[in-house]
């Protein structure tokens, strides 16, 4: 098996262990899978790097044993040479050490203690935080998710067994495309909105790719770029954007209210070599308490690139008053709470608040953004939606729109479009693309979904970049036209065409002759019928007399 197949087999074996111990599809299973997978990744990454720094470890038959036998000064010397994005692990933290202690009756406590100690000793680098500045450590206790105390030690042993028979070292030469696929596979069984108030967990890879390619283009001279997602979810959009820019050329900033997505985002950042951005991955309500502020804390921080796939409709009654009070920030307003809210919770168009937040967070004159919206938004003419569209058009902020095929998201059948914004306001015309008829169907957990093929992605990107007008697919629209219609859907600007069918003159002549002949026959029949009627009338008159 190649490294991809081996990695997928490891993930499957961890999920099988959870099933064996009765926590498959349990609300906490994702914590176990993501954290144990990450623990193994960091263990192997540490070993891979320290062996490069020490010939003693490199030449040892078992480097873990040689590392254990080193003096503390020798280990500290290695730590000093290690890159900051590599965790500092002591001998007792290594999987090999856990393997050798499996016979102990309290192995569950040993397992949990090792992971908690790793998290504590690396908290300055390997942690995220809440909007209230509370540190969220790398790992937490895992065996306590097993209800039966007697099963906890066997459960921990089963996990370590799976980890000890696999190595990540082959994967360390792989890059974004490999880890993006692996990450998607890790979280695929948890790719739903359950337990989350905000963003959907996984934006389709092809949409993330299109957004990143069109925002960044082929720009090469990029340095110290700041990118942001205010509804980050698991970070799919951010990873695609960072890869397009260059992971070493950008810093990621994010916020999301979901604890679950924050844990997954942490894994995604580490797998993709973006450890330095962990400190900017914030758990909290972006609309109520945006964490990322200017240096003087008086206004929102502004970014070079922003991507977002916010929730479309949501019950935010509890925070509605707080959000509505921020009238400068939410210049187009906030959706009203429906008067009739029974029996279901009210659903309000919360995505409109995120659009306003994104606009406010663009760096003046240079910032670019791409945000996923429901396609119905593009033709809204009233309310908060209408006000936003008017501002985007009047201020020349929008420079392109792509309407995607239906059923592209795992958790919603809503038709979606991507809105592209540019604070430079230099686009003379706006490119509108209707890609709703593209794509191929596939099955996802029994549901029929749709995805774009590679050549279709290239078609969309090239059409957008080259500003090509293609019949029934794309059109360039002037700002004057946009201002008149105040709509952003491509179909609103396509020309109405009447099809003219070519008719051969000879066939047309024959057709006319046959029609005339038919009329003549009808006239002859009519004349005969009239003669018969007249004759019968005469006979009737004679009979009456």
LUMZAPA-627093 format. One record per residue (C-alpha): residue in three letters; z, x, y. Coordinates in nm, 4 decimals. Example, Ala and Ser with C-alpha at 12.3 -4.5 7.8 and 13.67 -1.06 7.14 Angstrom:
2
{ALA {0.7800 1.2300 -0.4500}} {SER {0.7140 1.3670 -0.1060}} 
END
This chain:
545
{UNK {0.0000 0.0000 0.0000}} {UNK {-0.0616 0.1126 0.3565}} {UNK {0.2184 0.1181 0.6148}} {UNK {0.1347 -0.2308 0.7429}} {UNK {0.1596 -0.3816 0.3958}} {UNK {0.4815 -0.1899 0.3279}} {UNK {0.6333 -0.3120 0.6550}} {UNK {0.5401 -0.6727 0.5846}} {UNK {0.6875 -0.6355 0.2354}} {UNK {1.0149 -0.5143 0.3928}} {UNK {1.0259 -0.8172 0.6244}} {UNK {0.9570 -1.0506 0.3321}} {UNK {1.2328 -0.8884 0.1259}} {UNK {1.4858 -0.9297 0.4087}} {UNK {1.3934 -1.2959 0.4431}} {UNK {1.4225 -1.3377 0.0662}} {UNK {1.7748 -1.1928 0.0809}} {UNK {1.8680 -1.4489 0.3448}} {UNK {1.7285 -1.7223 0.1216}} {UNK {1.9255 -1.5942 -0.1772}} {UNK {2.2488 -1.6169 0.0230}} {UNK {2.1758 -1.9646 0.1573}} {UNK {2.0877 -1.8912 0.5187}} {UNK {1.7104 -1.9265 0.5093}} {UNK {1.6051 -2.1360 0.8118}} {UNK {1.9654 -2.1237 0.9289}} {UNK {2.0056 -2.1039 1.3050}} {UNK {2.1340 -1.7465 1.2711}} {UNK {1.8747 -1.6093 1.0303}} {UNK {1.6620 -1.4719 1.3144}} {UNK {1.9587 -1.2603 1.4315}} {UNK {1.9938 -1.1003 1.0901}} {UNK {1.6225 -1.0334 1.0410}} {UNK {1.5537 -0.8970 1.3886}} {UNK {1.8676 -0.6819 1.4075}} {UNK {1.8488 -0.5372 1.0558}} {UNK {1.4791 -0.4619 1.1050}} {UNK {1.5593 -0.2942 1.4369}} {UNK {1.8473 -0.0976 1.2829}} {UNK {1.6121 0.0422 1.0206}} {UNK {1.3490 0.1267 1.2827}} {UNK {1.5986 0.3141 1.5005}} {UNK {1.7529 0.4949 1.2014}} {UNK {1.4133 0.6270 1.0970}} {UNK {1.3061 0.7016 1.4537}} {UNK {1.6218 0.9084 1.5045}} {UNK {1.5594 1.1040 1.1836}} {UNK {1.1948 1.1601 1.2750}} {UNK {1.2855 1.3042 1.6162}} {UNK {1.5866 1.5194 1.5201}} {UNK {1.3898 1.6869 1.2413}} {UNK {1.1397 1.8019 1.5036}} {UNK {1.4256 1.9602 1.7009}} {UNK {1.6005 2.1363 1.4123}} {UNK {1.4402 2.3538 1.1472}} {UNK {1.7598 2.3195 0.9426}} {UNK {1.7045 1.9435 0.9218}} {UNK {1.3275 1.9746 0.8851}} {UNK {1.3577 2.2020 0.5815}} {UNK {1.6467 2.0214 0.4140}} {UNK {1.5830 1.8285 0.0928}} {UNK {1.7961 1.5475 0.2350}} {UNK {1.8137 1.5729 0.6109}} {UNK {2.0954 1.3168 0.6324}} {UNK {2.3236 1.5412 0.4244}} {UNK {2.2322 1.8479 0.6304}} {UNK {2.3016 1.6488 0.9470}} {UNK {2.6407 1.5437 0.8139}} {UNK {2.7311 1.9077 0.7427}} {UNK {2.6447 2.0205 1.0968}} {UNK {2.9215 2.0995 1.3408}} {UNK {2.9855 1.8602 1.6260}} {UNK {2.8535 2.1188 1.8744}} {UNK {2.5276 2.1456 1.6784}} {UNK {2.4841 1.7691 1.6850}} {UNK {2.5632 1.7497 2.0558}} {UNK {2.3075 2.0208 2.1208}} {UNK {2.0454 1.8074 1.9464}} {UNK {2.1525 1.5042 2.1511}} {UNK {2.0949 1.6999 2.4704}} {UNK {1.7362 1.7658 2.3678}} {UNK {1.6610 1.4128 2.2545}} {UNK {1.4563 1.1806 2.4736}} {UNK {1.6655 0.9060 2.6388}} {UNK {1.4726 0.6395 2.4480}} {UNK {1.6047 0.7692 2.1144}} {UNK {1.9490 0.6370 2.0118}} {UNK {2.2316 0.8787 1.9452}} {UNK {2.3479 0.8291 1.5859}} {UNK {2.6418 0.9952 1.4124}} {UNK {2.6379 1.0662 1.0375}} {UNK {2.8449 0.7553 0.9672}} {UNK {2.5802 0.5417 1.1377}} {UNK {2.2963 0.6378 0.9054}} {UNK {2.1641 0.4096 0.6342}} {UNK {2.2046 0.6947 0.3827}} {UNK {2.5781 0.6974 0.4568}} {UNK {2.6018 0.3222 0.4053}} {UNK {2.4131 0.3555 0.0781}} {UNK {2.6765 0.5982 -0.0516}} {UNK {2.9616 0.3571 0.0305}} {UNK {2.8262 0.0438 -0.1369}} {UNK {3.0842 0.0513 -0.4148}} {UNK {3.3662 -0.0144 -0.1692}} {UNK {3.5065 -0.3657 -0.1762}} {UNK {3.5070 -0.4045 0.2010}} {UNK {3.1462 -0.2952 0.2401}} {UNK {3.0714 -0.5884 0.4708}} {UNK {3.3257 -0.4500 0.7194}} {UNK {3.1806 -0.0994 0.6867}} {UNK {2.8296 -0.2340 0.7480}} {UNK {2.9267 -0.4392 1.0534}} {UNK {3.1413 -0.1585 1.1961}} {UNK {2.8535 0.0908 1.1744}} {UNK {2.6186 -0.1384 1.3640}} {UNK {2.8774 -0.2296 1.6271}} {UNK {2.9623 0.1376 1.6811}} {UNK {2.5927 0.2239 1.7266}} {UNK {2.5670 -0.0526 1.9865}} {UNK {2.8781 0.0636 2.1711}} {UNK {2.7841 0.4323 2.1800}} {UNK {2.4320 0.3520 2.3069}} {UNK {2.5149 0.0641 2.5380}} {UNK {2.4091 0.2426 2.8573}} {UNK {2.0462 0.2603 2.7431}} {UNK {2.0087 0.0173 2.4523}} {UNK {2.1392 -0.3062 2.5977}} {UNK {2.0224 -0.5970 2.8056}} {UNK {2.2313 -0.8030 3.0433}} {UNK {2.2860 -1.1510 3.1787}} {UNK {2.2253 -1.2640 3.5350}} {UNK {2.6034 -1.2219 3.5826}} {UNK {2.5757 -0.8530 3.4838}} {UNK {2.7418 -0.8957 3.1443}} {UNK {2.6131 -0.6373 2.8967}} {UNK {2.4495 -0.7698 2.5788}} {UNK {2.4857 -0.4960 2.3129}} {UNK {2.2137 -0.3899 2.0742}} {UNK {2.3828 -0.5278 1.7621}} {UNK {2.6513 -0.7808 1.6696}} {UNK {2.8416 -0.8647 1.3509}} {UNK {2.6056 -1.0087 1.0932}} {UNK {2.7939 -1.0658 0.7703}} {UNK {3.0154 -1.3325 0.9301}} {UNK {2.7105 -1.5628 0.9236}} {UNK {2.7759 -1.5916 0.5495}} {UNK {3.0357 -1.8693 0.5146}} {UNK {3.1807 -1.7575 0.1794}} {UNK {3.3931 -1.4445 0.2345}} {UNK {3.3301 -1.3270 -0.1214}} {UNK {2.9534 -1.3185 -0.0595}} {UNK {2.9656 -1.1044 0.2526}} {UNK {2.9949 -0.7611 0.0884}} {UNK {2.7212 -0.8380 -0.1698}} {UNK {2.5015 -0.9670 0.1132}} {UNK {2.5462 -0.6414 0.3094}} {UNK {2.4694 -0.4386 -0.0058}} {UNK {2.1518 -0.6392 -0.0652}} {UNK {2.0333 -0.5675 0.2912}} {UNK {2.1004 -0.1932 0.2626}} {UNK {1.9197 -0.1840 -0.0728}} {UNK {1.6067 -0.3148 0.0980}} {UNK {1.6348 -0.0648 0.3852}} {UNK {1.6967 0.2407 0.1687}} {UNK {1.3694 0.2026 -0.0203}} {UNK {1.1439 0.2041 0.2866}} {UNK {1.0545 0.4508 0.5636}} {UNK {0.9021 0.3861 0.9045}} {UNK {0.7861 0.7452 0.9502}} {UNK {0.4223 0.6641 0.8698}} {UNK {0.4266 0.4022 1.1478}} {UNK {0.5378 0.6296 1.4308}} {UNK {0.1803 0.7432 1.4897}} {UNK {0.0733 0.3789 1.5243}} {UNK {0.0475 0.2074 1.8599}} {UNK {0.0493 -0.1315 2.0312}} {UNK {-0.1983 -0.3129 1.8061}} {UNK {0.0066 -0.2273 1.4979}} {UNK {0.3461 -0.3179 1.6408}} {UNK {0.2180 -0.6347 1.8117}} {UNK {0.1070 -0.7630 1.4726}} {UNK {0.4287 -0.6566 1.3018}} {UNK {0.6407 -0.8176 1.5715}} {UNK {0.4470 -1.1424 1.5369}} {UNK {0.5093 -1.1345 1.1624}} {UNK {0.8824 -1.0680 1.2072}} {UNK {0.9314 -1.3728 1.4298}} {UNK {0.6694 -1.6098 1.2848}} {UNK {0.9263 -1.8251 1.1017}} {UNK {1.1294 -1.8571 1.4218}} {UNK {0.8286 -1.9364 1.6420}} {UNK {0.9443 -2.2752 1.7623}} {UNK {1.1275 -2.4233 2.0560}} {UNK {1.4397 -2.5123 1.8611}} {UNK {1.7520 -2.3896 2.0335}} {UNK {1.5657 -2.2800 2.3434}} {UNK {1.5589 -2.4466 2.6798}} {UNK {1.2757 -2.2510 2.8294}} {UNK {0.9682 -2.0568 2.7306}} {UNK {0.7859 -2.0969 2.4051}} {UNK {0.8499 -1.8000 2.1866}} {UNK {0.5049 -1.6718 2.1216}} {UNK {0.1972 -1.6876 2.3410}} {UNK {-0.1199 -1.6425 2.1298}} {UNK {-0.2275 -1.2802 2.1262}} {UNK {-0.5813 -1.3602 2.2413}} {UNK {-0.4557 -1.5372 2.5552}} {UNK {-0.2221 -1.2470 2.6320}} {UNK {-0.5128 -1.0060 2.5881}} {UNK {-0.7428 -1.2012 2.8196}} {UNK {-0.4761 -1.2236 3.0889}} {UNK {-0.4005 -0.8510 3.0704}} {UNK {-0.7635 -0.7410 3.0693}} {UNK {-0.8528 -0.9570 3.3675}} {UNK {-0.5480 -0.8648 3.5741}} {UNK {-0.5752 -0.4897 3.5243}} {UNK {-0.9441 -0.4435 3.4478}} {UNK {-1.0516 -0.0845 3.3954}} {UNK {-0.8192 0.0607 3.6582}} {UNK {-0.7306 0.4174 3.5630}} {UNK {-0.5347 0.5498 3.8587}} {UNK {-0.2194 0.3479 3.7981}} {UNK {0.1314 0.4891 3.8383}} {UNK {0.4811 0.3416 3.8774}} {UNK {0.3517 -0.0127 3.8334}} {UNK {0.6107 -0.2903 3.8254}} {UNK {0.5298 -0.5929 3.6093}} {UNK {0.7286 -0.9135 3.5744}} {UNK {0.7597 -1.2340 3.3728}} {UNK {1.0094 -1.4960 3.4996}} {UNK {0.9909 -1.6938 3.1730}} {UNK {0.9475 -1.4011 2.9379}} {UNK {1.0225 -1.5552 2.5987}} {UNK {0.9722 -1.2794 2.3420}} {UNK {0.7646 -1.0716 2.5831}} {UNK {0.4189 -1.1115 2.4328}} {UNK {0.2488 -1.1351 2.7729}} {UNK {0.4422 -0.8385 2.9076}} {UNK {0.3596 -0.6180 2.6087}} {UNK {-0.0140 -0.6904 2.6395}} {UNK {-0.0018 -0.6172 3.0133}} {UNK {0.2003 -0.2971 2.9683}} {UNK {-0.0445 -0.1774 2.7046}} {UNK {-0.3413 -0.2455 2.9334}} {UNK {-0.1765 -0.0494 3.2157}} {UNK {-0.0264 0.2203 2.9944}} {UNK {0.3313 0.1984 2.8667}} {UNK {0.4192 0.5241 3.0418}} {UNK {0.2826 0.4025 3.3758}} {UNK {0.4809 0.0827 3.4209}} {UNK {0.8284 -0.0689 3.4235}} {UNK {0.8916 -0.4167 3.2880}} {UNK {1.1134 -0.6729 3.4594}} {UNK {1.1884 -1.0044 3.2949}} {UNK {1.4180 -1.3034 3.2847}} {UNK {1.4604 -1.5944 3.0442}} {UNK {1.7425 -1.8405 2.9884}} {UNK {1.7239 -1.8227 2.6085}} {UNK {1.9649 -1.6002 2.4157}} {UNK {1.7335 -1.6192 2.1177}} {UNK {1.4259 -1.5004 2.3041}} {UNK {1.6279 -1.2233 2.4699}} {UNK {1.7162 -1.0767 2.1302}} {UNK {1.3539 -1.0914 2.0220}} {UNK {1.2359 -0.9427 2.3517}} {UNK {1.4745 -0.6509 2.2967}} {UNK {1.3133 -0.5804 1.9593}} {UNK {0.9651 -0.6074 2.1123}} {UNK {1.0457 -0.3617 2.3911}} {UNK {1.1896 -0.1021 2.1539}} {UNK {0.9049 -0.1290 1.9023}} {UNK {0.6549 -0.0723 2.1831}} {UNK {0.8281 0.2312 2.3327}} {UNK {0.9596 0.0515 2.6414}} {UNK {1.3283 0.1313 2.6011}} {UNK {1.3606 0.2214 2.9697}} {UNK {1.2858 -0.1418 3.0593}} {UNK {1.5726 -0.2855 2.8525}} {UNK {1.8034 -0.2734 3.1520}} {UNK {1.5670 -0.5052 3.3403}} {UNK {1.5479 -0.7659 3.0597}} {UNK {1.7770 -1.0357 3.1963}} {UNK {1.9139 -1.3429 3.0246}} {UNK {1.9645 -1.6235 3.2750}} {UNK {1.8132 -1.9197 3.4586}} {UNK {1.5334 -1.7815 3.6761}} {UNK {1.5008 -2.0933 3.8904}} {UNK {1.8708 -2.1326 3.9681}} {UNK {1.9684 -1.7654 3.9845}} {UNK {1.6756 -1.5244 4.0007}} {UNK {1.8188 -1.1847 3.9126}} {UNK {1.5485 -0.9515 4.0414}} {UNK {1.5955 -0.9217 4.4171}} {UNK {1.4892 -0.6898 4.6973}} {UNK {1.7019 -0.3819 4.7616}} {UNK {1.9007 -0.5642 5.0304}} {UNK {1.9437 -0.8676 4.7957}} {UNK {1.8205 -1.1063 5.0662}} {UNK {1.4943 -1.2115 4.9024}} {UNK {1.3043 -1.2032 4.5757}} {UNK {1.1788 -0.8724 4.4432}} {UNK {0.7990 -0.8578 4.4553}} {UNK {0.5752 -0.7111 4.1877}} {UNK {0.2341 -0.5553 4.1287}} {UNK {0.1516 -0.7823 3.8350}} {UNK {0.3104 -1.1057 3.7163}} {UNK {0.2402 -1.2993 3.3967}} {UNK {0.4042 -1.6198 3.2832}} {UNK {0.3799 -1.8942 3.0235}} {UNK {0.6545 -2.1262 3.1515}} {UNK {0.7713 -2.4474 2.9874}} {UNK {0.5574 -2.7366 3.1101}} {UNK {0.7975 -3.0305 3.1050}} {UNK {1.1714 -3.0132 3.0670}} {UNK {1.4948 -3.1929 3.1373}} {UNK {1.6619 -2.9991 3.4175}} {UNK {1.8772 -3.2781 3.5592}} {UNK {2.1876 -3.0571 3.5524}} {UNK {2.0297 -2.7922 3.7764}} {UNK {1.7983 -3.0180 3.9784}} {UNK {2.0221 -3.0304 4.2857}} {UNK {2.0656 -2.6532 4.2918}} {UNK {1.6917 -2.5903 4.2628}} {UNK {1.6008 -2.8618 4.5149}} {UNK {1.8360 -2.7104 4.7722}} {UNK {1.6194 -2.3949 4.7846}} {UNK {1.3598 -2.5522 5.0129}} {UNK {1.2089 -2.2281 5.1448}} {UNK {1.1596 -2.0889 4.7974}} {UNK {1.0172 -2.4108 4.6554}} {UNK {0.7842 -2.4882 4.9456}} {UNK {0.5861 -2.7574 4.7612}} {UNK {0.8981 -2.9372 4.6450}} {UNK {1.0656 -3.0022 4.3125}} {UNK {0.9691 -3.2843 4.0708}} {UNK {1.1844 -3.5939 4.1089}} {UNK {1.4205 -3.7117 3.8378}} {UNK {1.2662 -4.0240 3.6783}} {UNK {1.4530 -4.3440 3.7633}} {UNK {1.4470 -4.4677 3.4052}} {UNK {1.5757 -4.1965 3.1787}} {UNK {1.6897 -4.3970 2.8759}} {UNK {1.6719 -4.3687 2.5812}} {UNK {1.5200 -4.0206 2.5994}} {UNK {1.6070 -3.7327 2.8284}} {UNK {1.3861 -3.7108 3.1371}} {UNK {1.0951 -3.4691 3.1294}} {UNK {0.9996 -3.3187 3.4631}} {UNK {0.7118 -3.0823 3.5414}} {UNK {0.9244 -2.7687 3.5664}} {UNK {0.6179 -2.5441 3.5483}} {UNK {0.5438 -2.6340 3.9112}} {UNK {0.8648 -2.4565 4.0120}} {UNK {0.7588 -2.1472 3.8193}} {UNK {0.4183 -2.1412 3.9909}} {UNK {0.5948 -2.1374 4.3280}} {UNK {0.8301 -1.8651 4.2068}} {UNK {0.5352 -1.6522 4.0914}} {UNK {0.3580 -1.6926 4.4272}} {UNK {0.6751 -1.5857 4.6075}} {UNK {0.7135 -1.2833 4.3801}} {UNK {0.3694 -1.1281 4.4368}} {UNK {0.3585 -0.8104 4.6430}} {UNK {0.1908 -0.9036 4.9738}} {UNK {-0.1686 -0.7862 4.9935}} {UNK {-0.1848 -0.6302 4.6452}} {UNK {0.0031 -0.8403 4.3890}} {UNK {-0.1864 -1.0183 4.1102}} {UNK {-0.0649 -1.2884 3.8763}} {UNK {-0.1747 -1.4990 3.5801}} {UNK {0.0147 -1.8099 3.4779}} {UNK {-0.0462 -2.0592 3.1962}} {UNK {-0.0548 -2.4215 3.3173}} {UNK {-0.1404 -2.7583 3.1617}} {UNK {-0.5101 -2.8243 3.2228}} {UNK {-0.4276 -3.1573 3.3869}} {UNK {-0.2744 -2.9639 3.6750}} {UNK {-0.6203 -2.8449 3.7850}} {UNK {-0.7233 -3.1926 3.9033}} {UNK {-0.3892 -3.3119 4.0414}} {UNK {-0.4297 -3.4680 4.3841}} {UNK {-0.0778 -3.5768 4.4743}} {UNK {0.2886 -3.4883 4.4409}} {UNK {0.4183 -3.1363 4.3945}} {UNK {0.1102 -3.0412 4.1916}} {UNK {-0.1271 -3.1516 4.4661}} {UNK {0.0631 -2.9565 4.7318}} {UNK {0.0539 -2.6406 4.5197}} {UNK {-0.3204 -2.6682 4.4598}} {UNK {-0.3827 -2.7218 4.8312}} {UNK {-0.1826 -2.4103 4.9229}} {UNK {-0.3465 -2.1933 4.6559}} {UNK {-0.6911 -2.2964 4.7782}} {UNK {-0.6213 -2.2936 5.1510}} {UNK {-0.4495 -1.9523 5.1365}} {UNK {-0.7280 -1.8141 4.9120}} {UNK {-0.4678 -1.7050 4.6565}} {UNK {-0.6551 -1.8338 4.3523}} {UNK {-0.9502 -1.6225 4.2420}} {UNK {-1.0190 -1.7615 3.8950}} {UNK {-0.9310 -2.0251 3.6361}} {UNK {-0.9990 -2.0348 3.2611}} {UNK {-0.9557 -2.3568 3.0627}} {UNK {-0.8743 -2.2802 2.6997}} {UNK {-0.9571 -2.4720 2.3790}} {UNK {-0.7099 -2.7374 2.2658}} {UNK {-0.4373 -2.6677 2.0067}} {UNK {-0.4082 -2.2964 2.0795}} {UNK {-0.0261 -2.2902 2.0991}} {UNK {0.2071 -2.3113 1.8036}} {UNK {0.4414 -2.5654 1.9588}} {UNK {0.2332 -2.7897 2.1814}} {UNK {-0.0953 -2.9763 2.1635}} {UNK {-0.1230 -2.9772 2.5424}} {UNK {-0.4525 -2.8407 2.6704}} {UNK {-0.3846 -2.5272 2.8719}} {UNK {-0.5569 -2.3222 3.1388}} {UNK {-0.4816 -1.9851 3.2958}} {UNK {-0.4552 -1.9612 3.6716}} {UNK {-0.5327 -1.6187 3.8249}} {UNK {-0.3787 -1.5328 4.1621}} {UNK {-0.4493 -1.2446 4.3998}} {UNK {-0.2367 -1.1773 4.7083}} {UNK {-0.5145 -0.9633 4.8574}} {UNK {-0.7087 -1.2876 4.9251}} {UNK {-1.0370 -1.0946 4.9160}} {UNK {-1.2377 -1.3065 4.6701}} {UNK {-1.5281 -1.4700 4.8511}} {UNK {-1.5865 -1.7140 4.5645}} {UNK {-1.3690 -1.8426 4.2811}} {UNK {-1.4849 -1.8170 3.9196}} {UNK {-1.4087 -2.1284 3.7120}} {UNK {-1.4605 -2.1087 3.3353}} {UNK {-1.4488 -2.3936 3.0842}} {UNK {-1.3907 -2.2318 2.7443}} {UNK {-1.2638 -2.5542 2.5865}} {UNK {-1.5563 -2.5720 2.3434}} {UNK {-1.5081 -2.2212 2.2074}} {UNK {-1.2943 -2.1061 1.9171}} {UNK {-1.2488 -2.1583 1.5462}} {UNK {-1.0033 -2.3807 1.3590}} {UNK {-0.7324 -2.2431 1.1304}} {UNK {-0.4194 -2.3705 0.9581}} {UNK {-0.0744 -2.2703 1.0836}} {UNK {0.2155 -2.4011 0.8757}} {UNK {0.0089 -2.7042 0.7842}} {UNK {-0.0996 -2.7695 1.1427}} {UNK {-0.4591 -2.7441 1.2587}} {UNK {-0.4832 -2.4868 1.5361}} {UNK {-0.7614 -2.3113 1.7235}} {UNK {-0.8184 -1.9502 1.8246}} {UNK {-1.0846 -1.7503 2.0021}} {UNK {-1.2945 -1.4953 1.8168}} {UNK {-1.3368 -1.1402 1.9480}} {UNK {-1.6895 -1.2015 2.0752}} {UNK {-1.5679 -1.5136 2.2571}} {UNK {-1.2877 -1.3190 2.4225}} {UNK {-1.5451 -1.0631 2.5370}} {UNK {-1.7703 -1.3431 2.6656}} {UNK {-1.4882 -1.4890 2.8755}} {UNK {-1.3794 -1.1505 3.0125}} {UNK {-1.7318 -1.0361 3.0948}} {UNK {-1.8228 -1.3687 3.2565}} {UNK {-1.5081 -1.3563 3.4694}} {UNK {-1.5526 -0.9923 3.5737}} {UNK {-1.9255 -1.0196 3.6428}} {UNK {-1.8856 -1.3611 3.8074}} {UNK {-2.1699 -1.5067 3.6027}} {UNK {-2.2698 -1.8710 3.6307}} {UNK {-2.3543 -2.0060 3.2842}} {UNK {-2.4623 -2.3650 3.2297}} {UNK {-2.1711 -2.5877 3.1214}} {UNK {-1.9470 -2.2801 3.0857}} {UNK {-1.8821 -2.1093 3.4178}} {UNK {-1.9501 -2.1536 3.7864}} {UNK {-1.8821 -1.9715 4.1116}} {UNK {-1.7377 -2.2011 4.3773}} {UNK {-1.7070 -2.1245 4.7474}} {UNK {-1.3791 -2.1767 4.9308}} {UNK {-1.5466 -2.4471 5.1406}} {UNK {-1.6280 -2.6504 4.8304}} {UNK {-1.2801 -2.5967 4.6891}} {UNK {-1.1263 -2.7112 5.0178}} {UNK {-1.3315 -3.0303 5.0101}} {UNK {-1.2478 -3.1304 4.6535}} {UNK {-0.9068 -2.9667 4.6205}} {UNK {-0.9624 -2.9286 4.2452}} {UNK {-0.9767 -2.6230 4.0206}} {UNK {-1.1413 -2.7577 3.7029}} {UNK {-1.4855 -2.6085 3.6312}} {UNK {-1.6251 -2.9442 3.5176}} {UNK {-1.5717 -3.0894 3.8645}} {UNK {-1.8373 -2.8522 3.9996}} {UNK {-2.0969 -2.8482 3.7229}} {UNK {-2.4286 -3.0025 3.8319}} {UNK {-2.5197 -3.3362 3.6727}} {UNK {-2.8483 -3.2813 3.4936}} {UNK {-3.0970 -3.5516 3.3824}} {UNK {-3.2930 -3.4474 3.0765}} {UNK {-3.6737 -3.4899 3.1113}} {UNK {-3.8556 -3.5089 2.7794}} {UNK {-4.2143 -3.3789 2.7628}} {UNK {-4.4687 -3.6428 2.6438}} {UNK {-4.8159 -3.5495 2.5235}} {UNK {-5.0834 -3.7366 2.7360}} {UNK {-5.2849 -3.8463 2.4313}} {UNK {-4.9779 -3.9839 2.2594}} {UNK {-4.8766 -4.1544 2.5836}} {UNK {-5.2259 -4.3185 2.6082}} {UNK {-5.2060 -4.4402 2.2467}} {UNK {-4.8584 -4.5763 2.3115}} {UNK {-4.9842 -4.7728 2.6148}} {UNK {-5.2847 -4.9078 2.4224}} {UNK {-5.0642 -5.0216 2.1352}} {UNK {-4.8305 -5.1915 2.3813}} {UNK {-5.1221 -5.3703 2.5506}} {UNK {-5.2606 -5.4757 2.2124}} {UNK {-4.9217 -5.6143 2.1245}} {UNK {-4.9102 -5.8087 2.4489}} {UNK {-5.2583 -5.9456 2.3818}} {UNK {-5.1513 -6.0661 2.0379}} {UNK {-4.8452 -6.2288 2.1908}} {UNK {-5.0664 -6.3997 2.4513}} {UNK {-5.3008 -6.5259 2.1766}} {UNK {-5.0091 -6.6652 1.9837}} {UNK {-4.8783 -6.8204 2.3032}} {UNK {-5.2135 -6.9862 2.3753}} {UNK {-5.2307 -7.1314 2.0219}} {UNK {-4.8766 -7.2547 2.0512}} {UNK {-4.9534 -7.4248 2.3823}} {UNK {-5.2580 -7.6023 2.2328}} {UNK {-5.0465 -7.7293 1.9426}} {UNK {-4.7722 -7.8540 2.1739}} {UNK {-5.0208 -8.0313 2.4013}} {UNK {-5.1904 -8.1993 2.1053}} {UNK {-4.8586 -8.3195 1.9707}} {UNK {-4.7607 -8.4546 2.3115}} {UNK {-5.0819 -8.6559 2.3325}} {UNK {-5.0204 -8.8066 1.9870}} {UNK {-4.6636 -8.8949 2.0872}} {UNK {-4.7797 -9.0688 2.4046}} {UNK {-5.0372 -9.2732 2.2104}} {UNK {-4.7729 -9.3745 1.9527}} {UNK {-4.5319 -9.4910 2.2275}} {UNK {-4.8028 -9.7063 2.3807}} 
END
